[in-house]
Amino acid sequence: MASNLHLLPKVWDAVTAWRSGPAQGERGHRAGRRAFIALLTPQADPSPAPLLLANALTDPATADDLAAGWCAVLEEPAFDEPAETLLTDWAQAVADAALDRQAVIRILDRVIDQHLMTGPMAAFLMGREGHAHTPAAVIDCANTS
């Protein structure tokens, strides 16, 4: 549904409601986090991530929702691994010009302000202990944030 441009706004509204809706409870919050990660994975074919990020450059509400979505994902330790993977995927997509560098940096800068020391964000920015190699795309993207 999210790959259909006409349905993407409805899907995005549902995802943001699941993530933050008080009536949804913990199950709804987790569904929203999983849906957020799925929607923003740049390897999906077609991925709505480039559209949402491009929209975030001109629409403050979309930028707010993207930053809030990232913060929600990073607040839940059960999502550490998928969050770290998504951060790496975004960095690679920026290096491949599949995602807009400026949009990614604007969103991640807002998230870093709140989650600098959160596991996945810290690993993204500073590397992970015991890992001898950090992909060049991650280093490049982290150094511009």
PyMOL CGO cylinders between C-alpha atoms (Angstrom):
from pymol import cmd
from pymol.cgo import CYLINDER

trace = [
    CYLINDER, 0.00, 0.00, 0.00, 2.80, 2.42, 0.87, 0.3, 1, 1, 1, 1, 1, 1,
    CYLINDER, 2.80, 2.42, 0.87, 4.30, 2.07, -2.61, 0.3, 1, 1, 1, 1, 1, 1,
    CYLINDER, 4.30, 2.07, -2.61, 1.10, 3.56, -4.08, 0.3, 1, 1, 1, 1, 1, 1,
    CYLINDER, 1.10, 3.56, -4.08, 1.52, 7.34, -4.04, 0.3, 1, 1, 1, 1, 1, 1,
    CYLINDER, 1.52, 7.34, -4.04, -2.21, 7.82, -3.52, 0.3, 1, 1, 1, 1, 1, 1,
    CYLINDER, -2.21, 7.82, -3.52, -2.28, 5.54, -0.48, 0.3, 1, 1, 1, 1, 1, 1,
    CYLINDER, -2.28, 5.54, -0.48, 1.03, 6.55, 1.12, 0.3, 1, 1, 1, 1, 1, 1,
    CYLINDER, 1.03, 6.55, 1.12, -0.47, 9.49, 3.09, 0.3, 1, 1, 1, 1, 1, 1,
    CYLINDER, -0.47, 9.49, 3.09, -3.07, 7.15, 4.64, 0.3, 1, 1, 1, 1, 1, 1,
    CYLINDER, -3.07, 7.15, 4.64, -0.42, 4.55, 5.45, 0.3, 1, 1, 1, 1, 1, 1,
    CYLINDER, -0.42, 4.55, 5.45, 1.83, 7.22, 6.97, 0.3, 1, 1, 1, 1, 1, 1,
    CYLINDER, 1.83, 7.22, 6.97, -1.06, 8.56, 9.07, 0.3, 1, 1, 1, 1, 1, 1,
    CYLINDER, -1.06, 8.56, 9.07, -1.77, 5.04, 10.34, 0.3, 1, 1, 1, 1, 1, 1,
    CYLINDER, -1.77, 5.04, 10.34, 1.88, 4.43, 11.21, 0.3, 1, 1, 1, 1, 1, 1,
    CYLINDER, 1.88, 4.43, 11.21, 2.21, 7.69, 13.12, 0.3, 1, 1, 1, 1, 1, 1,
    CYLINDER, 2.21, 7.69, 13.12, -1.08, 6.98, 14.93, 0.3, 1, 1, 1, 1, 1, 1,
    CYLINDER, -1.08, 6.98, 14.93, 0.07, 3.47, 15.91, 0.3, 1, 1, 1, 1, 1, 1,
    CYLINDER, 0.07, 3.47, 15.91, 3.35, 4.85, 17.16, 0.3, 1, 1, 1, 1, 1, 1,
    CYLINDER, 3.35, 4.85, 17.16, 1.88, 7.57, 19.30, 0.3, 1, 1, 1, 1, 1, 1,
    CYLINDER, 1.88, 7.57, 19.30, -1.80, 6.84, 19.82, 0.3, 1, 1, 1, 1, 1, 1,
    CYLINDER, -1.80, 6.84, 19.82, -2.65, 6.49, 23.53, 0.3, 1, 1, 1, 1, 1, 1,
    CYLINDER, -2.65, 6.49, 23.53, -5.48, 4.05, 22.87, 0.3, 1, 1, 1, 1, 1, 1,
    CYLINDER, -5.48, 4.05, 22.87, -3.21, 1.63, 21.07, 0.3, 1, 1, 1, 1, 1, 1,
    CYLINDER, -3.21, 1.63, 21.07, -1.28, 0.44, 24.12, 0.3, 1, 1, 1, 1, 1, 1,
    CYLINDER, -1.28, 0.44, 24.12, 2.12, -1.22, 23.98, 0.3, 1, 1, 1, 1, 1, 1,
    CYLINDER, 2.12, -1.22, 23.98, 1.11, -3.59, 21.17, 0.3, 1, 1, 1, 1, 1, 1,
    CYLINDER, 1.11, -3.59, 21.17, 0.14, -0.64, 18.98, 0.3, 1, 1, 1, 1, 1, 1,
    CYLINDER, 0.14, -0.64, 18.98, 3.33, 1.21, 19.84, 0.3, 1, 1, 1, 1, 1, 1,
    CYLINDER, 3.33, 1.21, 19.84, 5.41, -1.80, 18.80, 0.3, 1, 1, 1, 1, 1, 1,
    CYLINDER, 5.41, -1.80, 18.80, 3.41, -2.19, 15.59, 0.3, 1, 1, 1, 1, 1, 1,
    CYLINDER, 3.41, -2.19, 15.59, 4.05, 1.46, 14.83, 0.3, 1, 1, 1, 1, 1, 1,
    CYLINDER, 4.05, 1.46, 14.83, 7.77, 1.05, 15.39, 0.3, 1, 1, 1, 1, 1, 1,
    CYLINDER, 7.77, 1.05, 15.39, 7.92, -2.04, 13.17, 0.3, 1, 1, 1, 1, 1, 1,
    CYLINDER, 7.92, -2.04, 13.17, 5.91, -0.27, 10.47, 0.3, 1, 1, 1, 1, 1, 1,
    CYLINDER, 5.91, -0.27, 10.47, 8.15, 2.81, 10.71, 0.3, 1, 1, 1, 1, 1, 1,
    CYLINDER, 8.15, 2.81, 10.71, 11.25, 0.67, 10.13, 0.3, 1, 1, 1, 1, 1, 1,
    CYLINDER, 11.25, 0.67, 10.13, 9.59, -1.18, 7.25, 0.3, 1, 1, 1, 1, 1, 1,
    CYLINDER, 9.59, -1.18, 7.25, 8.44, 2.02, 5.54, 0.3, 1, 1, 1, 1, 1, 1,
    CYLINDER, 8.44, 2.02, 5.54, 11.81, 3.71, 5.84, 0.3, 1, 1, 1, 1, 1, 1,
    CYLINDER, 11.81, 3.71, 5.84, 13.97, 0.83, 4.68, 0.3, 1, 1, 1, 1, 1, 1,
    CYLINDER, 13.97, 0.83, 4.68, 15.51, 2.17, 1.47, 0.3, 1, 1, 1, 1, 1, 1,
    CYLINDER, 15.51, 2.17, 1.47, 15.98, -1.28, -0.09, 0.3, 1, 1, 1, 1, 1, 1,
    CYLINDER, 15.98, -1.28, -0.09, 12.24, -1.94, -0.29, 0.3, 1, 1, 1, 1, 1, 1,
    CYLINDER, 12.24, -1.94, -0.29, 11.02, -1.92, -3.87, 0.3, 1, 1, 1, 1, 1, 1,
    CYLINDER, 11.02, -1.92, -3.87, 9.70, 0.69, -4.27, 0.3, 1, 1, 1, 1, 1, 1,
    CYLINDER, 9.70, 0.69, -4.27, 10.60, 2.42, -1.04, 0.3, 1, 1, 1, 1, 1, 1,
    CYLINDER, 10.60, 2.42, -1.04, 8.54, 5.32, 0.28, 0.3, 1, 1, 1, 1, 1, 1,
    CYLINDER, 8.54, 5.32, 0.28, 11.62, 6.53, 2.21, 0.3, 1, 1, 1, 1, 1, 1,
    CYLINDER, 11.62, 6.53, 2.21, 12.85, 8.92, -0.51, 0.3, 1, 1, 1, 1, 1, 1,
    CYLINDER, 12.85, 8.92, -0.51, 9.37, 10.44, -0.84, 0.3, 1, 1, 1, 1, 1, 1,
    CYLINDER, 9.37, 10.44, -0.84, 8.92, 10.89, 2.91, 0.3, 1, 1, 1, 1, 1, 1,
    CYLINDER, 8.92, 10.89, 2.91, 12.38, 12.41, 3.30, 0.3, 1, 1, 1, 1, 1, 1,
    CYLINDER, 12.38, 12.41, 3.30, 11.88, 14.76, 0.34, 0.3, 1, 1, 1, 1, 1, 1,
    CYLINDER, 11.88, 14.76, 0.34, 8.56, 15.84, 1.83, 0.3, 1, 1, 1, 1, 1, 1,
    CYLINDER, 8.56, 15.84, 1.83, 10.26, 16.44, 5.19, 0.3, 1, 1, 1, 1, 1, 1,
    CYLINDER, 10.26, 16.44, 5.19, 12.42, 19.15, 3.59, 0.3, 1, 1, 1, 1, 1, 1,
    CYLINDER, 12.42, 19.15, 3.59, 9.33, 21.25, 2.86, 0.3, 1, 1, 1, 1, 1, 1,
    CYLINDER, 9.33, 21.25, 2.86, 6.76, 20.00, 5.38, 0.3, 1, 1, 1, 1, 1, 1,
    CYLINDER, 6.76, 20.00, 5.38, 7.65, 20.50, 9.06, 0.3, 1, 1, 1, 1, 1, 1,
    CYLINDER, 7.65, 20.50, 9.06, 4.93, 18.03, 10.14, 0.3, 1, 1, 1, 1, 1, 1,
    CYLINDER, 4.93, 18.03, 10.14, 6.54, 15.22, 8.15, 0.3, 1, 1, 1, 1, 1, 1,
    CYLINDER, 6.54, 15.22, 8.15, 9.96, 16.15, 9.53, 0.3, 1, 1, 1, 1, 1, 1,
    CYLINDER, 9.96, 16.15, 9.53, 8.49, 16.09, 13.06, 0.3, 1, 1, 1, 1, 1, 1,
    CYLINDER, 8.49, 16.09, 13.06, 6.88, 12.69, 12.44, 0.3, 1, 1, 1, 1, 1, 1,
    CYLINDER, 6.88, 12.69, 12.44, 10.12, 11.24, 11.05, 0.3, 1, 1, 1, 1, 1, 1,
    CYLINDER, 10.12, 11.24, 11.05, 12.15, 12.49, 14.01, 0.3, 1, 1, 1, 1, 1, 1,
    CYLINDER, 12.15, 12.49, 14.01, 9.49, 11.28, 16.47, 0.3, 1, 1, 1, 1, 1, 1,
    CYLINDER, 9.49, 11.28, 16.47, 9.39, 7.90, 14.74, 0.3, 1, 1, 1, 1, 1, 1,
    CYLINDER, 9.39, 7.90, 14.74, 13.15, 7.52, 15.04, 0.3, 1, 1, 1, 1, 1, 1,
    CYLINDER, 13.15, 7.52, 15.04, 13.01, 8.55, 18.71, 0.3, 1, 1, 1, 1, 1, 1,
    CYLINDER, 13.01, 8.55, 18.71, 10.25, 6.00, 19.40, 0.3, 1, 1, 1, 1, 1, 1,
    CYLINDER, 10.25, 6.00, 19.40, 12.27, 3.24, 17.76, 0.3, 1, 1, 1, 1, 1, 1,
    CYLINDER, 12.27, 3.24, 17.76, 15.42, 4.20, 19.67, 0.3, 1, 1, 1, 1, 1, 1,
    CYLINDER, 15.42, 4.20, 19.67, 13.56, 4.28, 23.00, 0.3, 1, 1, 1, 1, 1, 1,
    CYLINDER, 13.56, 4.28, 23.00, 12.71, 0.57, 22.76, 0.3, 1, 1, 1, 1, 1, 1,
    CYLINDER, 12.71, 0.57, 22.76, 15.70, -1.75, 23.34, 0.3, 1, 1, 1, 1, 1, 1,
    CYLINDER, 15.70, -1.75, 23.34, 13.93, -4.56, 21.46, 0.3, 1, 1, 1, 1, 1, 1,
    CYLINDER, 13.93, -4.56, 21.46, 14.44, -2.48, 18.30, 0.3, 1, 1, 1, 1, 1, 1,
    CYLINDER, 14.44, -2.48, 18.30, 18.17, -1.84, 18.75, 0.3, 1, 1, 1, 1, 1, 1,
    CYLINDER, 18.17, -1.84, 18.75, 19.28, -4.24, 16.03, 0.3, 1, 1, 1, 1, 1, 1,
    CYLINDER, 19.28, -4.24, 16.03, 16.75, -3.15, 13.38, 0.3, 1, 1, 1, 1, 1, 1,
    CYLINDER, 16.75, -3.15, 13.38, 17.43, 0.51, 14.23, 0.3, 1, 1, 1, 1, 1, 1,
    CYLINDER, 17.43, 0.51, 14.23, 21.17, 0.06, 13.79, 0.3, 1, 1, 1, 1, 1, 1,
    CYLINDER, 21.17, 0.06, 13.79, 20.57, -1.76, 10.51, 0.3, 1, 1, 1, 1, 1, 1,
    CYLINDER, 20.57, -1.76, 10.51, 18.27, 1.01, 9.30, 0.3, 1, 1, 1, 1, 1, 1,
    CYLINDER, 18.27, 1.01, 9.30, 20.81, 3.71, 10.19, 0.3, 1, 1, 1, 1, 1, 1,
    CYLINDER, 20.81, 3.71, 10.19, 23.47, 1.83, 8.21, 0.3, 1, 1, 1, 1, 1, 1,
    CYLINDER, 23.47, 1.83, 8.21, 21.03, 1.34, 5.32, 0.3, 1, 1, 1, 1, 1, 1,
    CYLINDER, 21.03, 1.34, 5.32, 20.28, 5.07, 5.29, 0.3, 1, 1, 1, 1, 1, 1,
    CYLINDER, 20.28, 5.07, 5.29, 23.98, 5.89, 5.22, 0.3, 1, 1, 1, 1, 1, 1,
    CYLINDER, 23.98, 5.89, 5.22, 24.52, 3.51, 2.32, 0.3, 1, 1, 1, 1, 1, 1,
    CYLINDER, 24.52, 3.51, 2.32, 21.49, 4.92, 0.49, 0.3, 1, 1, 1, 1, 1, 1,
    CYLINDER, 21.49, 4.92, 0.49, 22.90, 8.44, 0.92, 0.3, 1, 1, 1, 1, 1, 1,
    CYLINDER, 22.90, 8.44, 0.92, 26.25, 7.25, -0.49, 0.3, 1, 1, 1, 1, 1, 1,
    CYLINDER, 26.25, 7.25, -0.49, 24.39, 5.65, -3.42, 0.3, 1, 1, 1, 1, 1, 1,
    CYLINDER, 24.39, 5.65, -3.42, 22.32, 8.85, -3.94, 0.3, 1, 1, 1, 1, 1, 1,
    CYLINDER, 22.32, 8.85, -3.94, 19.13, 6.90, -3.27, 0.3, 1, 1, 1, 1, 1, 1,
    CYLINDER, 19.13, 6.90, -3.27, 18.27, 9.16, -0.31, 0.3, 1, 1, 1, 1, 1, 1,
    CYLINDER, 18.27, 9.16, -0.31, 18.73, 12.91, -0.11, 0.3, 1, 1, 1, 1, 1, 1,
    CYLINDER, 18.73, 12.91, -0.11, 21.77, 13.68, 2.06, 0.3, 1, 1, 1, 1, 1, 1,
    CYLINDER, 21.77, 13.68, 2.06, 20.38, 16.98, 3.34, 0.3, 1, 1, 1, 1, 1, 1,
    CYLINDER, 20.38, 16.98, 3.34, 17.05, 15.43, 4.37, 0.3, 1, 1, 1, 1, 1, 1,
    CYLINDER, 17.05, 15.43, 4.37, 18.72, 12.50, 6.15, 0.3, 1, 1, 1, 1, 1, 1,
    CYLINDER, 18.72, 12.50, 6.15, 21.10, 14.78, 8.03, 0.3, 1, 1, 1, 1, 1, 1,
    CYLINDER, 21.10, 14.78, 8.03, 18.33, 17.17, 9.06, 0.3, 1, 1, 1, 1, 1, 1,
    CYLINDER, 18.33, 17.17, 9.06, 16.25, 14.33, 10.50, 0.3, 1, 1, 1, 1, 1, 1,
    CYLINDER, 16.25, 14.33, 10.50, 19.14, 12.52, 12.17, 0.3, 1, 1, 1, 1, 1, 1,
    CYLINDER, 19.14, 12.52, 12.17, 20.48, 15.75, 13.68, 0.3, 1, 1, 1, 1, 1, 1,
    CYLINDER, 20.48, 15.75, 13.68, 17.17, 16.16, 15.49, 0.3, 1, 1, 1, 1, 1, 1,
    CYLINDER, 17.17, 16.16, 15.49, 17.28, 12.58, 16.71, 0.3, 1, 1, 1, 1, 1, 1,
    CYLINDER, 17.28, 12.58, 16.71, 20.91, 12.82, 17.82, 0.3, 1, 1, 1, 1, 1, 1,
    CYLINDER, 20.91, 12.82, 17.82, 19.99, 15.71, 20.10, 0.3, 1, 1, 1, 1, 1, 1,
    CYLINDER, 19.99, 15.71, 20.10, 17.82, 13.29, 22.11, 0.3, 1, 1, 1, 1, 1, 1,
    CYLINDER, 17.82, 13.29, 22.11, 19.53, 9.93, 21.57, 0.3, 1, 1, 1, 1, 1, 1,
    CYLINDER, 19.53, 9.93, 21.57, 23.25, 10.50, 21.24, 0.3, 1, 1, 1, 1, 1, 1,
    CYLINDER, 23.25, 10.50, 21.24, 24.04, 7.85, 23.83, 0.3, 1, 1, 1, 1, 1, 1,
    CYLINDER, 24.04, 7.85, 23.83, 21.34, 5.37, 22.77, 0.3, 1, 1, 1, 1, 1, 1,
    CYLINDER, 21.34, 5.37, 22.77, 22.93, 2.10, 21.64, 0.3, 1, 1, 1, 1, 1, 1,
    CYLINDER, 22.93, 2.10, 21.64, 22.14, 2.16, 17.92, 0.3, 1, 1, 1, 1, 1, 1,
    CYLINDER, 22.14, 2.16, 17.92, 22.81, 5.88, 17.51, 0.3, 1, 1, 1, 1, 1, 1,
    CYLINDER, 22.81, 5.88, 17.51, 26.05, 5.71, 19.48, 0.3, 1, 1, 1, 1, 1, 1,
    CYLINDER, 26.05, 5.71, 19.48, 27.16, 2.72, 17.39, 0.3, 1, 1, 1, 1, 1, 1,
    CYLINDER, 27.16, 2.72, 17.39, 26.27, 4.61, 14.22, 0.3, 1, 1, 1, 1, 1, 1,
    CYLINDER, 26.27, 4.61, 14.22, 28.21, 7.72, 15.21, 0.3, 1, 1, 1, 1, 1, 1,
    CYLINDER, 28.21, 7.72, 15.21, 31.14, 6.23, 17.09, 0.3, 1, 1, 1, 1, 1, 1,
    CYLINDER, 31.14, 6.23, 17.09, 31.39, 2.62, 15.98, 0.3, 1, 1, 1, 1, 1, 1,
    CYLINDER, 31.39, 2.62, 15.98, 30.77, -0.54, 17.91, 0.3, 1, 1, 1, 1, 1, 1,
    CYLINDER, 30.77, -0.54, 17.91, 33.30, -2.14, 20.23, 0.3, 1, 1, 1, 1, 1, 1,
    CYLINDER, 33.30, -2.14, 20.23, 34.64, -5.35, 18.78, 0.3, 1, 1, 1, 1, 1, 1,
    CYLINDER, 34.64, -5.35, 18.78, 33.88, -4.42, 15.18, 0.3, 1, 1, 1, 1, 1, 1,
    CYLINDER, 33.88, -4.42, 15.18, 37.08, -3.87, 13.26, 0.3, 1, 1, 1, 1, 1, 1,
    CYLINDER, 37.08, -3.87, 13.26, 35.43, -2.24, 10.25, 0.3, 1, 1, 1, 1, 1, 1,
    CYLINDER, 35.43, -2.24, 10.25, 32.79, 0.44, 9.92, 0.3, 1, 1, 1, 1, 1, 1,
    CYLINDER, 32.79, 0.44, 9.92, 31.39, 0.84, 6.39, 0.3, 1, 1, 1, 1, 1, 1,
    CYLINDER, 31.39, 0.84, 6.39, 32.69, 3.95, 4.62, 0.3, 1, 1, 1, 1, 1, 1,
    CYLINDER, 32.69, 3.95, 4.62, 29.14, 5.15, 3.96, 0.3, 1, 1, 1, 1, 1, 1,
    CYLINDER, 29.14, 5.15, 3.96, 28.41, 5.18, 7.70, 0.3, 1, 1, 1, 1, 1, 1,
    CYLINDER, 28.41, 5.18, 7.70, 31.61, 7.10, 8.43, 0.3, 1, 1, 1, 1, 1, 1,
    CYLINDER, 31.61, 7.10, 8.43, 30.79, 9.64, 5.70, 0.3, 1, 1, 1, 1, 1, 1,
    CYLINDER, 30.79, 9.64, 5.70, 27.18, 10.13, 6.83, 0.3, 1, 1, 1, 1, 1, 1,
    CYLINDER, 27.18, 10.13, 6.83, 28.06, 10.27, 10.55, 0.3, 1, 1, 1, 1, 1, 1,
    CYLINDER, 28.06, 10.27, 10.55, 30.79, 12.82, 9.94, 0.3, 1, 1, 1, 1, 1, 1,
    CYLINDER, 30.79, 12.82, 9.94, 28.35, 15.20, 8.25, 0.3, 1, 1, 1, 1, 1, 1,
    CYLINDER, 28.35, 15.20, 8.25, 25.72, 15.01, 11.01, 0.3, 1, 1, 1, 1, 1, 1,
]
cmd.load_cgo(trace, "trace")
